[in-house]
Amino acid sequence: MNYKPFSYRGITATGHHSKPERYNYMHFCYSRETVRSLDYLMVEQGIVDNSYELMNRAAQALLDFIFLNYPGITHITIICGAGNNAGDGYVLARLVKLHKNEPHIKVNLISVFDVEHLSGDAHQAYIDWIECGGSINTIVDTHFSATDLVIDALIGTGLNRNLEDEWYDAVAQINLSNKPVISVDIPSGLDANTGSTYGIAVHATHTITFIGQKTGMYTAESRRYCGAIHFASLGVPEELYRSMDPDARLMEWAEISRALPHRSPVSHKWDHGHLLIIGGDYGMAGACRIAGEAALRSGAGLVSIATHIENVNAITSARPELMVHGVESGDDLEQLLNHATAIAIGPGLGTGQWGISLLDKVLKFLKKQPDYNQSGKTGKVHCVIDADALNIMAKHNMVMQNKEIIYTPHFGEACRLLKIKPHCPSESTDRFAMIKKLKEKYYGLFILKGAGTLVDINDEISICPYGNEGMASSGMGDCLTGMIGSLLAQKLSVYNAVHVAVCLHAKAGDHAAKEGKNGMIVSDLFPKIRELLN
């Protein structure tokens, strides 16, 4: 896939500059298959003499990280399996043993695989370890209480089945060791492509990943297991990265924030857009009120809310800056829709006849809009569909043939849209496959919310590495909906509006988490959104 650049006030940043910067390639993620191709091409093109040299570079990167972050340790336990991941562990063991450092570091190398069956570079690494005076121990004889640091070199990126027997036990013992753990390339038990697990996975303190960052390391279950992720390219040149299409982009706030809207000193409120938020059935005023304030805090000049007539006083008394309109049916939306520069529908909408009537009106309005894919059109109104609007679409099999409507489901809503039974993610969930299926069925632009939110715009997938478990509370999705709508109303491109909103929302949550994750509520994000916006 060819990734679009982010466009900031006429400046284009693609990651493929005429004077390339290695830093750009830290913001791309690759499948294990692509990383293997990069590994192969390093040797094929003569960038390294052989694959064993790459293994030595990986081990040296590990050693450098250990000396930098764990100075003064005296005992290290390295747990090896089979394949190149184990080979990295054997080479690391040899480098530690031969290093003339003080104090001397004792190496306890454990193998859960019969070393007689090692092959290729892993076998050579084992031979070199033995020849320098090293020895092999079993995990049964190991006492983790004596070690300062555990290195997980059990299983690399090739895992595709559940861990069993001695492999399962080894991961379990690492997790029970209560010692800091560094995983080599990827935590053992984790799927490099999806971030799902195979029954169990190592809880790493740090993961040092090589050649290319793996798509599965920033979403789904990987958020639980990878710890702090560090990237070592092992000397892959820019032109080689440039020859490979990334499988996903890793969002970077320092880059994306350049697209934030700027205000002229002589601007007025109409210059900053008018967002219409539709939702809030009887007794559900909170969701659209949250979306409304989030929109204001994200810079919208005006925010109108179309809600159940019984909610008007509650919302206006809580946030008088919002323009609140009581509506009884979709027919009451006509004038409001005509004055809006962007629409967000769904927060608190409910799935009854009232909500169905409003959604039907919005969809008919959108069908009359100019073709979003034609350039040069004016007066185009973009729309975000969330929450109960998604549930109505799922229940009544509504599909819009419009590729620029933005859908923002969480996992349960995505399951309902796809007519599949699970309503909460499991350790085997493949979020990448899910967002692709949503795109295939509903045509639009999708944001699959959750740990490591995924964004799919025109078949280009981005991963948000920000956010935290404190954000698992009510109203967070409504907040994001209001933020996206606000940026659309301010005439950011769909591409920039979605990426900025997703990152801004997650970063605000991270700033709020500095005061504690437990007990965080969505209104804690509002002052942080304003700070980051400025």
N, C-alpha and C positions, 0 to 999 in steps of 0.2 A: 504494500500500500504506500502511496505517496503522501507524506504528511504536509498539511498546509502550514505555512508560517503563521505565527501570531502577528497581527498588524497593529502597530501603535502609532497613531498620529502621523501616518505616512512613512514610518520606518518599518522595514521588514527584517525579521530575525528568523532564519530558517534552520539553523544548526548546520548549514552547509555553506559557510562563508568562503569567499575567495581566499581569505587568510583563516583557515580553520582553527578552532580552539578546542582542545581536548575536552574542556569542561562541558561543552554541549552534549557530548556523547554519554555523559553520566545521566542525562535526562531521557534516555531511551531505554526501553526494556525489550528483551528478545526471548523467543522460545528456546527451549533446550536444543532443538534441532538447528536453529540459526547459530547458537553459540558453538555447537559442534563444528559447523561449517567454518566459522571464524578460526577455531582451533586448528582445523585441518589446513586452512589457507595460510596460516602463519608458517607452517612447515613447507607446504607446497610451493609457496612463493619465495622461500629462502629467508624469511624474516628471522626465523630461528633455525638452528642447525637440525634440530629434531624435536620430537614431542617431549623427550626427557628434559630438554632445556626449559620448556614451559613449566614442567613440574617443579624444577628447581627454582624458577622465578616465583611460582606460587608459594612454595615453602619459605623463600626469603621474605616475601611480603608478609606472611604470617609471623615470621620471626621478628621482623621490624615492628609489627604492630604489638607483639607481646612485650618487647623491650621498652616500647614507648608508653604502653598503658599499664603494664604490670611490673614496674621496676622492683628489684629486690626479692622476687620470688625464688624459692630454692627447690621446688618440687613440681613437676608437670606430668600429668597423665595424658597420654595420647591413645585414643581407642580407634583402631583401624579395622576396616572390613575388607572388601575386595575392590578391585578396579582402581581407577586413577585417583579417586578420593582417598583411598587407603595409601596409594603411592605418595600423595602430598604429605600424609601423616608420617610415613617412613622417612622421607627426605627431611621434614621438619625435625624429627627426632635426631637425625644425624647432625644437622646444623646446630642444634642446641648442644649436643654432646661435644662437638668439636669447637664450639665458641669459647674463646679465652676470656670469659667474663667472671667477675667476682660479685656476689658469691656464686660458686658453681651450682648449676641447676641439675638436679637429679631427674632423669627421664625414666618414667615407667610406661613402656609401650605394651599395649594389650591388643591382641588379635582375636577376633571372633570368627575368623575364617582360616581354614587350613592353609598355611603358608605354602605348602607343597603344590597347591593349585593356583597360586598367583601366576599371572602371565604379563607379558609386555613390560611397559614402564613400571608398573607396580612391582613386578618380580625383580627388576633391576634395582629399584629403590630398596627393596627388602635385602637384597644381596649386599648393597653398599652399607646398609645399616648394620648388618651382621659383621661385615669386614672391618668396620671401625670400632668393633667391640661391643655392639649392642646386643640385647637379648629380647626375647619375646615372653610375655607373661599372659596369663588367662584372667578373665574378669572375675572368676571365682576366687582367685588369690589376691585380689586387689582390695585395699582399704582406702577408700576415698578420703578418710579423715586426715591422712598424711599429706595429701596433695594441696597445692595452692591454686591450680588451674587445670581444667579438663578441656582437651581438644577433641572435638567430635569429627573424626575422619572415617566414619562408618560407611555412609552411603551417599553417593553424589546425586546428580540430576536425573539419572536414568531410571529411578525407581518407578514401577508401574503396577505394583501389587502390594497387598497387605503384608506388614511385617509379622513374622511368626518366630517361635522357638527362641534360639539364642540371640537373634537380631532384635526381637521385641524386648527380651530381657535386658539386653545391653542398653537400649534407649531408656527403659524404665529405671535402670540403675544410675544412669547419667542424671536423670531428672530428680532422683532421690538423693543425689550426692550433696546438695546444698552448697555447691562450689560454683564459681563463675565458669561459664562454658563458652568456648569459641567454636562455632561451627565452620567447617571448611567448605566453602562455596555455597552450601545450603544446609539448613538443619536436616539431619537424617529423619526420614519419614514424611517429608513434605514434598508435594508435587510441584516441580519447578514451573510448570505451565499454568496451573490453576490456583495454587495456594491451598489446595485441599490436602488432607492427610490420609495416610494408609494405616489407620488403626491407632497409631501412636506416633509422636514426633518429639524430637529433642527441643527442650525449652532453652534456647541459646541466650546468653547475655549479649554476645556480639556474633554477627555473621560476616565473614570476609568472603565476598563473592568475586569471581574472576572472569576476565574476557568481556563479558557483557552482563548487565543486570537482568535477572530472570523475571518474566512477566508475573509469576505467581508469588513473588516475594513481598508485594505491597498490598495485597487484598485478601479477603476471606480469612481463613485460619492462620495464614502466615503472620498476621498482625499479632497473634498470640505467641508465635514461636521464634521469629527471627531476631528479636531484640534489636539492638542498633546495627544497621546495615552499613558496611563499608565496601567500597569498590576498588579493585586493583585491575587495571587494564592489561597488565603483564606485557606492556609494550606494543599493543595492537596499534598500528598506524592509522591516521585519520582516513586515508584513502581506502583502507580495508573496511572500516565502519561505513564509509560512504557507499560502498558497493552493496551493502545489505540493507534492505528495508526493515526498520524496526517493527516489532509486533505491537508495541504500545508506547505512548509517550508518558513519561513520569512528570506530572505537573510540578512546576517550580515557581513559588510565589514571587521571588525576586524578578523573574521574567514576566510572568503573567500580570503582575500588578502594574506594569507599564501601560496596560490597556485601560486603566481606571479613567473614568471621565473627568475632564477638567472644566472648571467654571470660569467664564469671562467675568471680569469685574463689573460689567454692565449688564449681566444676564438677568432675566426674570424667571419666575417659576415655570412659565410655559416652555421655556427653553430646555427644561430638564424633565420633560415628559409627564404624561398623565396615565397612571396605571389604574385599571379597573380590576378589582378583586371580587370574585363572585363566590359566595359560600355562606355558611352559618345558618343552617336550618334552625328551627325552634329549639332553644336551649343549648345551641352549639356556637355561641358568639365568640368564644375564645380563640378558635383556630384562625378565623379571618381577621380578628383584631391583631393577633401575633403577626400574621403575614403583612398586614397593613403597616404596623410600626417598623417591621424589618425593611419594608420598601422605602419608607421615609428615611430611615437610618442609612439606607444604601444610596440616597441621593435623589430620589424621585421628587419632582417639583410638586406634583399633586397626586394624591391617592384617594380614589373613590372606592367605597365598598357597597356592593349590592347584597343585601342580606334579608333574612326574615324580619318582618316589621316589628316583631317583639324584641329584637336584639338592638334596635337603633339606639335607645337611650343608654343601654349598658356600654356600648362601644364608644359613643361620643363622650360620655362622662369619664371614661378611662383614658381616652386619647382624643381630645377635641380637634386635633389637627387633621384627623381623618374625616372625609366627607362621606357620610353614611346615608344610604338610601334603602328604605324598606320596599321590598318587591314581593308581589303575590304570585307572579308567574313569569314565564319567559317573555311575554308580551311587554312587560314593564322594563325590559332591558334595552329596547330599541335605541332610545336617545342616549343612554349611557355608553353603549357600544360605539355609537357614532362619534363620541367625543374622546374616546380613549386612544392612546398611542400604543398600548400593550394591554393584554388581558391575562389574568391568572384565575383559574377556576378549580374548585375542589375542596379547599380547606373547610371542614365542617359542613359540606354540602348535603350530606345525608344521601341515602339511596332511594328515598320515597318519590312520590309524584312531583313534589315541589322541585327537588333537585334534578329530576329527569327533564322537567320542563325547561329549566334554566340551561342545562347542558345542551339540550336539543336546539335551543335558540342560538347559543354560541356557535355550535357546529354549522348551523345553516348560515350564520353570518360569515364564518371563515370560508365557507365554500364559495361565497361571492367575492372574496378577496382576489386581487391579481395573483397570477401564478408566482409563488415565492421563488421559483427557480429562474424567472426571467429577470434580466438586469434592466435597470432604468425605470422600474416602476416606483411610483410614489404613493403615499397613503396606505402603505402596507401595515397591517396590525398583526404582530406576533402574539402567540398564545402559549401559556404554560398550563398543562393539565396535570393535576395531582390528586391524591387522596381519594375521596368518595367519587369524584368524577371518573377516576380510573376504574373504581369498582362498578360504577354504572356501565361503563363501556364493556367491562368484562362480562357482566351479567346479561347484557342485552346484545352482545356480539357486535358492538359498534366499531367500525374501522374507517378511519379517514384517509383518503388517498392524497395525503398532503405530507410532503417530506420535511417540512420545517416546523411542524408542531412539536413542542418540547414536552416529553413525558417524564415524570419524576417518580417512578415507583420505588418503594422499598421491597424487600424480598417477598413479603406476603402478597402485596399487590401484584408483583410480577408473576407470582404463581397463579393468581386468579386470572390474570390476563392470558396466561399460557395454558390455562385449564389443567394444571398439575396439582397434586394433592398437598405436598408439604407446604406449610405456611411459615416455617422458620428455617434458617439455614442450618445445615449439618456439616460435619467435617468432610463430607464428600462433595459438597456443593461446587459446581463449576460455574462461577459467575460470568466468565467470559462467554461460555456457550449460551447462558441464559440471556445476556444482553443481545447477542446476535440473533437469537430466536425472536426476541421482542421486536427487533428491527425488521426482520423478515416479515413478520405478521402485521405490524402496525405502521411501517413505512417511516415513522417520524425520527426525531432525535431523542435519544434515551439517556437518562441519568439513572443508573442503578445504585440507589443509596445504600449505605452500610459501611462497615469497616473497610477502608480502601475503596471509596466510591469510584465507580467506573462511568465514563462518559463515552458514548458512541455517536460521533457526528460524521456522517458520510463515510461510514465504515472505518473511521479512524478512532482508535480507542485510546483514551487517556486515563491515567490512574491518579487519584488524589492521595498523596502520602500523609496528609495531615488529618487532624481530628483525633478524638480519644473517647474512651468508654464513658466518660462523664456526660457525653452528649446523648447517651441512650435514655432520653427522657421525653416526655410529651411536648409537642409543639416545635421540635427541631426541624422537622420536614416542612411545616407551615412557614417557618422562618426562611428556609431556603427558597421556597416558592415565591415569597414576597421579594426576595433579593434578586432572583432571576428576572421576575417581571419588572422590577425597578430598573435594572440595567438595560433591558430591552426597550423600556419606555424612553430611556435616555439615548436611544439610537445607537447603542453598541451593536456590532454585528452579532448574529446568533452565536457564532463560534466564540467570540470574545466574551459575550455576556454570560454564557454558560460556564466557561472555564473560570472567569473572574469570580462569579458568584459561588461556585463550588469551593474554590480555594479560600475565598474571603470568609465564607461560613465556617469552614473547618479550622482556619487559622484563628478566627475569633474564639472558637471553642477551646483551642489550645491556650490562648491567652487567658481565658476565663479559668481554665484548669489550674493555673498557677496559684489560685486561691483555694484549690481543692476540687477534686473530681466528684466525690460523693456529695450529693445534694445540689449539683449544678442544675439550674433551670434555664429555660430559653431566654428569659429576659436578662440573664447575666451576660448574654452575648451582645446585647444592643450597644452598650458603650464601647465594647471592643471593636465592633463593626465600624463604628464612627472613627475610632482612633486609627484603625488600619486604612480606612478610606482616605484619610487625610495624611 
